[in-house]
Amino acid sequence: MKNLFWVLILFLCFFTSDIILAQEIKSLEGKWQFQIDRENVGIRERWFEKKLNDEIMLPGSMAEQHKGDDVTLKTKWTGSIYDSSFYFNPALEKFRQPGNIHIPFWLTPVKHYVGAAWYQREIIIPKAWTKKRVELYLERTHIETRLWINNREVGLQNSLVAPHIYDISTYLLTGKNKITLRVDNEIKEINVGPDSHSISDHTQGNWNGIIGEISLQAKSKVYIDEVQVYPDLLNKKAIVKLRLVNSTKTNLKGQLKLTAQSFNSSKTHKPNTIHHSISVAESNELQIDLPLGNDMLIWDEFDPALYKLNVLLSSNGESDSREIQFGMREFKINGSQFLINNRPVFLRGTLHNCEFPLTGYPSMRADEWERIFRKVKSYGLNHVRFHSWCPPEAAFIAADLVGLFLQPEAPSWPNHGPKIGLGQPVDQYLYDESNRIAKQYGNYASFVMFSAGNEPAGNQVAYLNKFVDSWKEKDSRRVYTGMSVGGSWPVVPNAEFQVRGGLRGLLWNKMPETYSDFTAALDAFQVPFIAHENGQYCVFPNFEEISQYTGAYRAKNMEMFQQILADNHMADLAKDFLFASGKLQTLAYKHDVERILRTPRYSGFQLLGLQDFPGQGSALVGVLNAFWQEKGYTSAEEYTKFTNETVPLAKFPKFVFTTNEKLSVDVALFHSGKEPLRNTQIDWVIKDKDENIFQKGTFDGKDYEIANGIPVGKIQVDLTNINKASQFNLEVSVKQFKNDWNFWVYPEQQRVENKSVYYTNALDEKTEKILNEGGKVFLNVSGKVMKGKEVEMHFLPVFWNTSWFKMRPPHVTGMLIKNQHKAFENFPTSYHSDLQWWDIQHKSQVMNLEDFPVEFRPIIQPIDTWFFSRRLGLLFEARVGKGRIVVSSGDLRADIENRPASRQLYHSIIQYMNSEDFTPKDHIEFNIIKDLLTKESRMKIIDYTKDSPDELKPNSNQNRIK
């Protein structure tokens, strides 16, 4: 037994060492020698001949393993910084100290490094491999690799989208060999743009390393170089295109065997095996039909049936094989519609910006991508655009399984430096990368759309016309556009579809309604139109997520924002601010999306975004965080009401009514399901705030095709029997799909009895005298506020973030309302802004309460941008002298005939002030209130840079073609 034990030990050691026997693939994962080349001297000093002085684990990155340099104020980032005030603002000085650096623009790596680094490993090659083609396979390196085998240089490769594969057959010796690899993540002649999500610190970070499969692959001298599968649904077959390579320099005969079988659906389908005789010269391209017959399974978002195709090549006593995942689907365009398998489909999408806050690089695991994609689908979406980057193969594998439509892009935002169409290296690089994407991922059913990147500069129309034309001719399996752009970019006429801004957003600069759509503007486009990056509505930071940043990055930006809030004595309000701003954010996304869904001929949207964007100034635009986790203020169930395959729609002319009016609402339907709805009835119900049914009804069953904004019918309800201020909810449902809207009804006339309340808009001697004598004052300071006049509040929340756009208004992202306060006894409200607040909140002044006692909390508190977190107020109460006061910076008395919500709120406040409940707990000095009207805020907002994101636009001085 003892001898047997040692035999087993020797056996295990033998098979787990670097000795390669008959294995065709040898993993090189594990420990590598490593050395940083900060001074870029490694090539000159021939480091490929020496032993490196450090170690690192691969696959992985330097940043992930905390190798590199400490972050300082002199760190050279990859990415544009438009608000450099962080480096100069005296208020942020403590965040610029060594050991306490808090970069506000993006997540901060524990260690940062841009430049060359060297990786080295010894391997043992068996004698049998001398007759094979041996490749070094490096999946997802960043960015440039340069390879030496046994001190001999093999070559250099640069790709952000596909594996770096080196043929090292002629460099290897039997027995021990040395691999030395130089990886360089510095931007050089090939510049895809510093803000490209493929390389930028704004998103994944500019990491150095190799993060996917690392292996030696031994192949037959006659091998399969490429397999591409072209579905032909009409003829119920797959057309298989192959490229075979013969490196023996002798013509050889052989056999091809094609076998396919479904693997992920309830139905099993195994087509007949195909045998094909071949004669292989140096390089052969051939095409073989794979009949699938009447049992053929189709792939789409509802039934993502897939096949595995195995291609076996046998020749000269050796064999090579490839396994391909594919789905039988056709994604086409008919006029302004996308078609999946000849059925109209509306793309409900979000962007993926390569947010991976633990590693700083994209996951290479299909199960992790499946988790992300199932989260996307749980929120009602069926589409993902990868902004200026292409995900790894694991993402395509997962999307195929989940049933998502993907738009990867060439890895470029050629702007803020590089330009396309002017002969720069990026021109050819985008073609090269696109070819690599198609070769590597072209068989995946989910890969249905392609773009050359994002928002370019240069001679873009001519370049992108040619780019689109070349791909339309080359590969019919997907549809093509030029680049995804904002509304000011020129139209690329040859694009098969448009991803553009301009036709997006809300008209909340006037009273909210749900009748308007984009029909008139859409008439200018005859191809499918997808809304580009719509939304971008912000929410206050969720500081509870800070503790999750335990990997390559730390949320120093969030830590800074948290400290700023605490410095302004509001740390206890962080979660309240999150939830109140989150409710408004969700409301804005709902109305934004619904405006698109009720527009006939609109073809899709791409939200920015479902999840947060941790860069570009910290753009907290998601209802999910960067880990794809809920924040708590909404749910998938709530969100899917307006994003699902079927969405009931209600066309409200307004959301605030009076008791002398009739509610008249047109009901419509958006439907992009598996099939049209047949003989389907639609139900509606109106309930009050206590869930009591006020009215209900049903629209008789009829057919609804796949379309947007399909008319259903009209709801008309008399409101004259309502005798008090009330909040109602209209819910419309079709089968399992429901959607709802709040609306409000106020009495037509409100008799306001001031009794002992003195109303004034002047804080003068008379007002002071009344207060000193124990009187009650309602002070309207609208239009007179000095301390806070620099803060601009709209009803819409902050767009993207105030740093990236240099304090472009609005600066406020919703309001926190003490909804249980007696002042709202006759004004039903929640703790957050809702549509009844529009005429009160929109463009109202706010008050900066910086001089008030630190524990003071207003009744209505606008939520400031988290870069400053000023303590703001719209309405507060206090004891002054012997008296009591309510101060409002929102004008509740102007034009009250056309502002029923303002009128009703004023009535409710006066009723409260006339009651025994009017007992403010805080005592405030008269002069502190007076300072609101006479003194400016102590905090001054100074622009320390002239840079602006507007530089990215095609008509900017920087991007204008001279």
ZAMARGU-4260 file (C-alpha; in steps of 0.2 Angstrom, whole numbers, plus 5000, padded with zeros to 4 digits):
<rodrens>
0) 5000/5000/5000 | 5014/5012/5004 | 5022/5009/4987 | 5005/5012/4979 | 5003/5028/4988
5) 5020/5035/4981 | 5015/5029/4964 | 4999/5039/4965 | 5009/5055/4971 | 5021/5054/4957
10) 5007/5051/4945 | 4998/5067/4951 | 5013/5077/4951 | 5017/5072/4933 | 5000/5077/4926
15) 4999/5093/4936 | 5016/5100/4931 | 5020/5111/4915 | 5024/5095/4906 | 5013/5093/4891
20) 5009/5076/4885 | 4996/5073/4872 | 4985/5087/4878 | 4978/5098/4864 | 4976/5113/4875
25) 4987/5118/4890 | 4981/5131/4902 | 4993/5144/4907 | 4983/5151/4921 | 4992/5153/4938
30) 5007/5162/4944 | 5018/5171/4932 | 5034/5181/4934 | 5031/5200/4933 | 5039/5217/4932
35) 5033/5234/4930 | 5042/5244/4917 | 5039/5262/4923 | 5053/5270/4913 | 5050/5260/4897
40) 5067/5253/4897 | 5063/5234/4896 | 5065/5232/4877 | 5081/5242/4876 | 5088/5232/4891
45) 5082/5216/4884 | 5071/5211/4899 | 5065/5196/4889 | 5082/5188/4892 | 5081/5190/4911
50) 5071/5184/4926 | 5058/5196/4931 | 5058/5202/4949 | 5040/5200/4955 | 5025/5188/4953
55) 5007/5190/4947 | 4992/5179/4945 | 4984/5177/4928 | 4971/5179/4922 | 4969/5195/4930
60) 4975/5213/4930 | 4988/5224/4939 | 4974/5235/4947 | 4965/5220/4953 | 4980/5214/4962
65) 4985/5231/4968 | 5001/5233/4958 | 5005/5250/4952 | 5007/5267/4959 | 4997/5276/4973
70) 4984/5289/4966 | 4990/5307/4968 | 4985/5323/4961 | 4997/5321/4947 | 4990/5304/4942
75) 4988/5304/4923 | 4971/5298/4920 | 4963/5291/4904 | 4948/5301/4901 | 4942/5319/4900
80) 4940/5330/4915 | 4928/5345/4912 | 4926/5351/4929 | 4944/5353/4936 | 4937/5363/4951
85) 4942/5348/4962 | 4960/5353/4960 | 4958/5371/4966 | 4942/5373/4976 | 4947/5378/4994
90) 4932/5369/5001 | 4939/5352/4994 | 4957/5355/5000 | 4955/5341/5013 | 4951/5329/4999
95) 4967/5333/4990 | 4979/5328/5005 | 4991/5314/5003 | 4983/5298/5011 | 4966/5306/5009
100) 4964/5308/4990 | 4946/5308/4985 | 4944/5309/4966 | 4926/5314/4962 | 4925/5310/4944
105) 4925/5291/4944 | 4929/5276/4955 | 4947/5277/4962 | 4958/5262/4959 | 4969/5256/4974
110) 4984/5256/4963 | 4985/5265/4946 | 4997/5261/4931 | 4998/5266/4913 | 5013/5259/4903
115) 5022/5243/4900 | 5023/5228/4911 | 5031/5212/4908 | 5025/5194/4911 | 5035/5178/4910
120) 5033/5160/4912 | 5042/5143/4908 | 5033/5129/4899 | 5038/5112/4894 | 5033/5106/4876
125) 5032/5088/4872 | 5041/5080/4857 | 5024/5076/4849 | 5020/5094/4848 | 5034/5098/4836
130) 5023/5091/4822 | 5008/5102/4826 | 5003/5120/4824 | 5005/5128/4842 | 4996/5144/4846
135) 4997/5155/4861 | 4980/5161/4865 | 4977/5177/4875 | 4959/5182/4878 | 4955/5200/4882
140) 4972/5209/4885 | 4973/5227/4887 | 4979/5235/4876 | 4995/5230/4866 | 5005/5214/4868
145) 5022/5210/4861 | 5029/5192/4863 | 5046/5184/4864 | 5048/5165/4864 | 5065/5159/4870
150) 5072/5177/4868 | 5066/5178/4850 | 5053/5191/4846 | 5037/5183/4839 | 5027/5199/4835
155) 5015/5213/4841 | 4996/5213/4842 | 4983/5227/4847 | 4965/5222/4849 | 4952/5228/4862
160) 4939/5216/4856 | 4946/5199/4852 | 4960/5187/4858 | 4978/5190/4854 | 4983/5173/4845
165) 5001/5170/4841 | 5007/5156/4830 | 5023/5151/4840 | 5026/5134/4831 | 5043/5138/4824
170) 5049/5146/4840 | 5047/5132/4852 | 5059/5118/4857 | 5056/5101/4864 | 5056/5102/4883
175) 5058/5119/4892 | 5053/5135/4884 | 5052/5153/4890 | 5037/5164/4886 | 5040/5183/4889
180) 5025/5195/4886 | 5025/5214/4886 | 5008/5222/4889 | 5006/5240/4887 | 4990/5250/4891
185) 4996/5267/4885 | 4987/5276/4871 | 4999/5277/4857 | 4997/5280/4838 | 4981/5270/4838
190) 4970/5282/4848 | 4952/5276/4850 | 4948/5291/4861 | 4951/5294/4879 | 4933/5293/4884
195) 4930/5277/4875 | 4922/5264/4887 | 4935/5251/4880 | 4949/5260/4889 | 4943/5275/4899
200) 4945/5278/4918 | 4927/5284/4917 | 4920/5266/4916 | 4931/5250/4917 | 4947/5259/4919
205) 4963/5258/4909 | 4969/5241/4916 | 4985/5231/4912 | 4984/5213/4911 | 4976/5197/4903
210) 4959/5193/4910 | 4952/5178/4900 | 4958/5161/4894 | 4977/5160/4893 | 4983/5144/4885
215) 4994/5135/4872 | 4983/5126/4859 | 4991/5112/4848 | 4982/5110/4832 | 4984/5099/4816
220) 4994/5106/4802 | 4977/5106/4793 | 4965/5115/4803 | 4948/5125/4804 | 4952/5143/4804
225) 4934/5150/4804 | 4916/5144/4804 | 4902/5156/4801 | 4884/5150/4801 | 4871/5160/4791
230) 4853/5155/4796 | 4841/5154/4781 | 4823/5152/4789 | 4814/5153/4772 | 4823/5137/4766
235) 4824/5129/4784 | 4843/5127/4783 | 4859/5134/4790 | 4872/5139/4778 | 4889/5135/4785
240) 4904/5145/4778 | 4921/5138/4783 | 4939/5143/4780 | 4952/5129/4781 | 4970/5131/4782
245) 4984/5118/4776 | 5001/5123/4782 | 5009/5107/4776 | 5013/5114/4758 | 5005/5098/4751
250) 4987/5096/4744 | 4978/5084/4755 | 4961/5076/4755 | 4950/5075/4770 | 4933/5073/4777
255) 4921/5086/4785 | 4908/5080/4797 | 4894/5092/4803 | 4883/5087/4817 | 4871/5099/4826
260) 4858/5097/4840 | 4847/5109/4850 | 4852/5110/4869 | 4842/5123/4878 | 4824/5121/4874
265) 4810/5109/4879 | 4810/5102/4862 | 4824/5092/4855 | 4830/5093/4838 | 4845/5084/4830
270) 4846/5087/4811 | 4854/5074/4800 | 4873/5073/4800 | 4882/5080/4785 | 4898/5072/4778
275) 4908/5081/4765 | 4924/5076/4756 | 4937/5090/4753 | 4953/5093/4745 | 4963/5106/4755
280) 4976/5117/4747 | 4985/5131/4756 | 4969/5140/4761 | 4951/5134/4756 | 4934/5143/4758
285) 4919/5132/4756 | 4900/5133/4760 | 4890/5118/4766 | 4871/5118/4768 | 4864/5110/4784
290) 4846/5106/4782 | 4835/5108/4797 | 4818/5103/4790 | 4801/5106/4798 | 4807/5103/4816
295) 4818/5118/4815 | 4818/5128/4831 | 4818/5147/4830 | 4827/5159/4842 | 4819/5175/4848
300) 4817/5185/4865 | 4803/5173/4870 | 4810/5157/4865 | 4829/5158/4863 | 4831/5140/4856
305) 4849/5137/4852 | 4860/5124/4843 | 4877/5117/4845 | 4886/5114/4829 | 4901/5102/4829
310) 4913/5103/4814 | 4925/5089/4813 | 4940/5090/4800 | 4949/5074/4797 | 4965/5074/4786
315) 4981/5065/4784 | 4978/5054/4800 | 4974/5070/4811 | 4959/5079/4815 | 4953/5097/4821
320) 4936/5102/4827 | 4926/5117/4831 | 4910/5119/4841 | 4899/5133/4837 | 4883/5140/4846
325) 4870/5147/4835 | 4852/5151/4834 | 4840/5151/4819 | 4834/5169/4817 | 4833/5183/4805
330) 4834/5201/4810 | 4829/5213/4796 | 4822/5230/4793 | 4805/5234/4784 | 4803/5252/4782
335) 4804/5260/4799 | 4802/5243/4808 | 4814/5230/4815 | 4809/5212/4811 | 4814/5197/4821
340) 4809/5182/4810 | 4797/5193/4800 | 4788/5199/4816 | 4789/5217/4821 | 4799/5220/4837
345) 4802/5236/4847 | 4819/5237/4856 | 4818/5242/4874 | 4836/5244/4879 | 4848/5250/4891
350) 4867/5254/4889 | 4881/5244/4896 | 4896/5255/4899 | 4908/5241/4906 | 4904/5245/4924
355) 4913/5231/4934 | 4917/5240/4951 | 4926/5225/4959 | 4938/5220/4946 | 4938/5235/4935
360) 4937/5224/4919 | 4922/5214/4911 | 4918/5197/4918 | 4924/5183/4907 | 4911/5171/4915
365) 4895/5167/4906 | 4885/5164/4922 | 4889/5182/4928 | 4883/5189/4912 | 4868/5179/4913
370) 4865/5186/4930 | 4866/5204/4923 | 4855/5200/4908 | 4842/5191/4918 | 4841/5207/4928
375) 4839/5217/4912 | 4825/5206/4907 | 4817/5207/4924 | 4815/5226/4921 | 4805/5223/4905
380) 4820/5226/4893 | 4825/5216/4878 | 4840/5225/4871 | 4857/5231/4877 | 4869/5243/4868
385) 4888/5242/4873 | 4893/5260/4872 | 4910/5261/4863 | 4916/5244/4868 | 4913/5226/4863
390) 4910/5213/4877 | 4919/5196/4878 | 4912/5180/4871 | 4904/5176/4888 | 4892/5190/4886
395) 4886/5183/4869 | 4884/5166/4876 | 4873/5172/4890 | 4863/5184/4879 | 4859/5170/4867
400) 4853/5159/4882 | 4843/5174/4890 | 4835/5180/4873 | 4842/5198/4872 | 4846/5209/4856
405) 4863/5216/4857 | 4872/5231/4849 | 4891/5229/4852 | 4901/5243/4845 | 4919/5245/4839
410) 4929/5251/4854 | 4929/5269/4850 | 4923/5286/4855 | 4934/5295/4842 | 4933/5312/4849
415) 4942/5324/4861 | 4958/5320/4851 | 4956/5307/4837 | 4945/5310/4822 | 4938/5298/4809
420) 4939/5300/4790 | 4955/5310/4790 | 4968/5296/4788 | 4972/5294/4806 | 4977/5276/4812
425) 4960/5275/4820 | 4952/5274/4803 | 4959/5257/4798 | 4959/5251/4816 | 4940/5252/4817
430) 4939/5241/4801 | 4951/5229/4809 | 4942/5228/4825 | 4925/5226/4817 | 4932/5211/4806
435) 4938/5203/4822 | 4921/5206/4831 | 4912/5198/4816 | 4924/5183/4815 | 4924/5180/4834
440) 4906/5183/4839 | 4896/5183/4822 | 4888/5167/4825 | 4879/5172/4841 | 4860/5174/4838
445) 4859/5189/4850 | 4872/5199/4840 | 4859/5208/4829 | 4865/5226/4827 | 4882/5234/4825
450) 4889/5252/4826 | 4906/5259/4823 | 4906/5268/4840 | 4900/5283/4848 | 4898/5302/4844
455) 4913/5305/4832 | 4923/5320/4826 | 4931/5322/4809 | 4925/5318/4791 | 4912/5307/4798
460) 4898/5306/4786 | 4909/5300/4771 | 4919/5288/4782 | 4903/5280/4790 | 4893/5279/4774
465) 4908/5268/4767 | 4909/5259/4783 | 4890/5254/4783 | 4890/5250/4765 | 4905/5238/4767
470) 4897/5228/4781 | 4880/5228/4772 | 4888/5219/4758 | 4899/5208/4768 | 4887/5201/4782
475) 4868/5200/4781 | 4866/5193/4798 | 4863/5209/4807 | 4859/5227/4803 | 4871/5242/4803
480) 4872/5260/4808 | 4886/5273/4808 | 4889/5278/4826 | 4877/5281/4840 | 4875/5300/4842
485) 4867/5314/4849 | 4854/5325/4840 | 4867/5338/4834 | 4877/5325/4824 | 4875/5324/4805
490) 4864/5310/4799 | 4873/5296/4790 | 4862/5293/4775 | 4867/5275/4772 | 4864/5269/4789
495) 4851/5255/4790 | 4844/5262/4807 | 4847/5278/4817 | 4853/5279/4835 | 4851/5297/4839
500) 4846/5310/4852 | 4835/5324/4848 | 4819/5314/4849 | 4819/5311/4867 | 4815/5319/4884
505) 4801/5327/4893 | 4792/5344/4891 | 4791/5347/4909 | 4796/5365/4906 | 4777/5367/4905
510) 4762/5358/4914 | 4765/5339/4913 | 4753/5329/4901 | 4754/5313/4892 | 4747/5317/4875
515) 4762/5324/4866 | 4773/5312/4856 | 4787/5313/4843 | 4777/5310/4827 | 4781/5326/4819
520) 4799/5325/4822 | 4800/5307/4817 | 4793/5310/4800 | 4811/5316/4795 | 4817/5298/4796
525) 4812/5284/4785 | 4822/5270/4794 | 4820/5263/4811 | 4824/5276/4824 | 4831/5272/4842
530) 4832/5285/4856 | 4850/5288/4860 | 4854/5288/4879 | 4837/5294/4884 | 4834/5298/4903
535) 4850/5302/4912 | 4839/5307/4927 | 4849/5307/4943 | 4846/5301/4960 | 4855/5305/4977
540) 4870/5294/4981 | 4866/5278/4991 | 4880/5278/5003 | 4876/5261/5010 | 4884/5253/4994
545) 4901/5261/4999 | 4906/5245/5009 | 4904/5234/4994 | 4919/5242/4985 | 4932/5229/4991
550) 4941/5225/4975 | 4952/5235/4963 | 4942/5251/4966 | 4936/5261/4981 | 4921/5273/4980
555) 4931/5288/4985 | 4919/5299/4975 | 4904/5292/4986 | 4915/5294/5002 | 4918/5313/4997
560) 4899/5316/4994 | 4895/5307/5010 | 4907/5318/5020 | 4901/5334/5011 | 4883/5330/5017
565) 4889/5326/5035 | 4899/5343/5035 | 4883/5351/5031 | 4874/5343/5046 | 4863/5332/5036
570) 4870/5314/5037 | 4854/5308/5045 | 4845/5313/5029 | 4855/5302/5017 | 4843/5288/5015
575) 4828/5300/5014 | 4836/5310/5000 | 4840/5294/4991 | 4822/5288/4992 | 4813/5305/4988
580) 4825/5308/4973 | 4823/5290/4968 | 4804/5292/4967 | 4805/5307/4956 | 4819/5299/4945
585) 4808/5284/4942 | 4793/5295/4938 | 4804/5304/4925 | 4809/5288/4917 | 4791/5282/4916
590) 4785/5297/4907 | 4800/5298/4896 | 4798/5280/4890 | 4779/5281/4889 | 4781/5297/4877
595) 4791/5285/4865 | 4779/5271/4867 | 4764/5281/4862 | 4773/5287/4846 | 4769/5277/4830
600) 4784/5272/4820 | 4796/5274/4834 | 4807/5259/4834 | 4816/5258/4851 | 4825/5267/4865
605) 4842/5264/4874 | 4841/5271/4892 | 4855/5279/4901 | 4853/5270/4911 | 4845/5255/4921
610) 4861/5255/4931 | 4873/5269/4938 | 4887/5276/4927 | 4902/5278/4940 | 4912/5290/4929
615) 4910/5306/4920 | 4908/5315/4937 | 4898/5301/4945 | 4882/5299/4935 | 4870/5291/4947
620) 4857/5289/4934 | 4851/5271/4937 | 4838/5263/4948 | 4851/5250/4950 | 4868/5253/4957
625) 4884/5248/4947 | 4883/5231/4955 | 4866/5229/4946 | 4857/5229/4963 | 4841/5237/4968
630) 4842/5253/4978 | 4826/5251/4987 | 4815/5265/4981 | 4808/5255/4966 | 4806/5237/4960
635) 4806/5227/4944 | 4788/5225/4946 | 4785/5244/4947 | 4797/5247/4933 | 4790/5235/4920
640) 4773/5243/4921 | 4781/5255/4908 | 4795/5245/4900 | 4787/5228/4896 | 4782/5219/4880
645) 4764/5226/4883 | 4761/5243/4891 | 4744/5251/4894 | 4745/5270/4891 | 4734/5284/4897
650) 4733/5301/4889 | 4730/5314/4902 | 4728/5332/4897 | 4734/5337/4914 | 4736/5329/4931
655) 4728/5342/4942 | 4709/5344/4941 | 4695/5354/4950 | 4678/5348/4955 | 4669/5357/4942
660) 4678/5347/4928 | 4676/5331/4920 | 4691/5318/4919 | 4693/5314/4900 | 4707/5302/4897
665) 4711/5293/4881 | 4718/5275/4883 | 4731/5268/4871 | 4741/5252/4870 | 4759/5248/4866
670) 4762/5230/4861 | 4777/5221/4856 | 4773/5203/4861 | 4776/5186/4853 | 4760/5188/4843
675) 4746/5200/4841 | 4732/5201/4855 | 4716/5193/4849 | 4699/5198/4856 | 4707/5206/4871
680) 4697/5216/4883 | 4706/5230/4893 | 4700/5235/4911 | 4702/5251/4920 | 4699/5256/4938
685) 4700/5273/4948 | 4704/5271/4967 | 4707/5284/4980 | 4722/5285/4991 | 4714/5272/5003
690) 4711/5260/4989 | 4692/5263/4988 | 4685/5261/4971 | 4679/5277/4964 | 4675/5271/4946
695) 4679/5257/4935 | 4675/5250/4917 | 4680/5239/4903 | 4684/5241/4885 | 4676/5227/4874
700) 4687/5214/4867 | 4696/5217/4851 | 4712/5213/4841 | 4728/5223/4844 | 4742/5221/4832
705) 4761/5224/4836 | 4762/5243/4836 | 4765/5258/4847 | 4751/5270/4853 | 4736/5259/4847
710) 4720/5269/4851 | 4709/5259/4864 | 4695/5271/4870 | 4691/5285/4881 | 4687/5286/4900
715) 4676/5300/4905 | 4672/5303/4924 | 4662/5317/4932 | 4672/5325/4946 | 4658/5336/4953
720) 4654/5325/4967 | 4671/5326/4975 | 4670/5337/4990 | 4688/5338/4996 | 4706/5338/4990
725) 4709/5320/4984 | 4722/5310/4976 | 4717/5296/4964 | 4725/5282/4954 | 4720/5276/4937
730) 4725/5258/4933 | 4723/5251/4916 | 4726/5232/4913 | 4727/5220/4899 | 4729/5202/4904
735) 4744/5202/4916 | 4751/5219/4911 | 4746/5234/4921 | 4750/5252/4922 | 4744/5267/4933
740) 4745/5285/4935 | 4741/5297/4950 | 4730/5312/4948 | 4723/5325/4960 | 4706/5334/4962
745) 4704/5350/4972 | 4689/5360/4976 | 4685/5373/4963 | 4684/5387/4975 | 4693/5388/4992
750) 4688/5401/5004 | 4704/5406/5013 | 4700/5413/5030 | 4716/5421/5036 | 4709/5426/5053
755) 4724/5431/5063 | 4737/5426/5049 | 4746/5441/5042 | 4751/5438/5024 | 4766/5448/5017
760) 4779/5447/5004 | 4790/5460/5014 | 4801/5456/5029 | 4799/5474/5036 | 4796/5483/5052
765) 4778/5479/5052 | 4781/5461/5050 | 4794/5461/5064 | 4782/5471/5075 | 4768/5458/5072
770) 4780/5444/5077 | 4787/5452/5092 | 4769/5454/5098 | 4765/5436/5096 | 4757/5436/5079
775) 4757/5424/5065 | 4765/5428/5048 | 4765/5420/5031 | 4780/5427/5022 | 4781/5425/5003
780) 4799/5428/4998 | 4797/5421/4980 | 4808/5431/4968 | 4817/5440/4983 | 4829/5427/4989
785) 4847/5431/4989 | 4854/5417/4999 | 4851/5403/4987 | 4847/5412/4971 | 4862/5403/4963
790) 4853/5387/4965 | 4841/5383/4951 | 4827/5371/4954 | 4816/5363/4940 | 4803/5350/4941
795) 4815/5338/4932 | 4829/5331/4942 | 4848/5334/4939 | 4853/5328/4922 | 4868/5317/4922
800) 4877/5327/4935 | 4881/5345/4939 | 4900/5342/4938 | 4901/5335/4920 | 4890/5349/4914
805) 4898/5363/4924 | 4883/5366/4935 | 4871/5367/4920 | 4854/5368/4929 | 4844/5360/4936
810) 4854/5359/4952 | 4841/5350/4962 | 4835/5332/4961 | 4818/5332/4969 | 4811/5337/4986
815) 4810/5329/5003 | 4793/5333/5010 | 4787/5330/5028 | 4771/5323/5021 | 4764/5319/5039
820) 4765/5337/5044 | 4748/5345/5048 | 4752/5359/5035 | 4747/5345/5022 | 4730/5340/5030
825) 4721/5347/5015 | 4734/5344/5002 | 4737/5325/5000 | 4755/5321/4996 | 4769/5308/4998
830) 4786/5312/5005 | 4793/5316/4987 | 4789/5326/4972 | 4774/5320/4962 | 4765/5328/4947
835) 4754/5339/4958 | 4769/5348/4964 | 4774/5354/4946 | 4767/5372/4947 | 4774/5374/4965
840) 4791/5367/4962 | 4796/5371/4944 | 4807/5386/4943 | 4803/5391/4961 | 4817/5399/4971
845) 4825/5390/4985 | 4832/5396/5001 | 4850/5392/5007 | 4848/5388/5026 | 4867/5388/5029
850) 4865/5400/5044 | 4851/5391/5052 | 4854/5380/5067 | 4862/5363/5062 | 4847/5353/5068
855) 4834/5364/5058 | 4824/5355/5045 | 4812/5363/5034 | 4794/5357/5029 | 4799/5355/5011
860) 4818/5353/5007 | 4824/5353/4989 | 4838/5340/4987 | 4854/5349/4982 | 4867/5341/4970
865) 4878/5330/4980 | 4893/5339/4975 | 4888/5353/4987 | 4873/5346/4998 | 4868/5364/5003
870) 4854/5364/5016 | 4839/5371/5006 | 4822/5375/5009 | 4806/5379/5000 | 4794/5380/5015
875) 4798/5381/5033 | 4791/5386/5049 | 4798/5394/5065 | 4796/5404/5081 | 4802/5422/5079
880) 4801/5433/5094 | 4785/5429/5102 | 4777/5425/5086 | 4776/5411/5073 | 4780/5412/5055
885) 4779/5401/5039 | 4791/5406/5025 | 4789/5400/5007 | 4800/5404/4992 | 4787/5396/4981
890) 4774/5409/4975 | 4757/5401/4981 | 4747/5416/4977 | 4751/5421/4959 | 4739/5416/4945
895) 4729/5405/4956 | 4715/5403/4944 | 4727/5393/4933 | 4737/5385/4947 | 4725/5375/4957
900) 4739/5365/4966 | 4747/5381/4973 | 4730/5388/4978 | 4726/5372/4987 | 4743/5371/4996
905) 4741/5389/5002 | 4723/5385/5008 | 4730/5370/5017 | 4744/5380/5025 | 4733/5394/5031
910) 4721/5381/5038 | 4735/5374/5048 | 4741/5391/5054 | 4724/5395/5060 | 4723/5379/5070
915) 4730/5374/5087 | 4743/5363/5079 | 4753/5378/5073 | 4767/5376/5086 | 4784/5377/5077
920) 4797/5369/5088 | 4812/5379/5081 | 4816/5397/5087 | 4825/5407/5073 | 4832/5425/5075
925) 4823/5438/5064 | 4839/5443/5056 | 4844/5426/5051 | 4828/5425/5041 | 4831/5443/5034
930) 4848/5437/5028 | 4839/5426/5016 | 4834/5441/5007 | 4849/5453/5009 | 4864/5442/5009
935) 4872/5430/4996 | 4877/5413/5000 | 4894/5411/5008 | 4898/5396/4996 | 4903/5403/4979
940) 4903/5392/4964 | 4918/5395/4953 | 4922/5388/4936 | 4941/5384/4936 | 4941/5377/4918
945) 4934/5383/4901 | 4932/5365/4896 | 4915/5358/4892 | 4907/5342/4886 | 4901/5354/4872
950) 4918/5352/4864 | 4913/5334/4859 | 4900/5341/4847 | 4904/5341/4829 | 4901/5359/4827
955) 4913/5364/4841 | 4929/5374/4838 | 4939/5358/4842 | 4930/5347/4831 | 4926/5358/4816
960) 4936/5352/4801 | 4948/5366/4796
</rodrens>
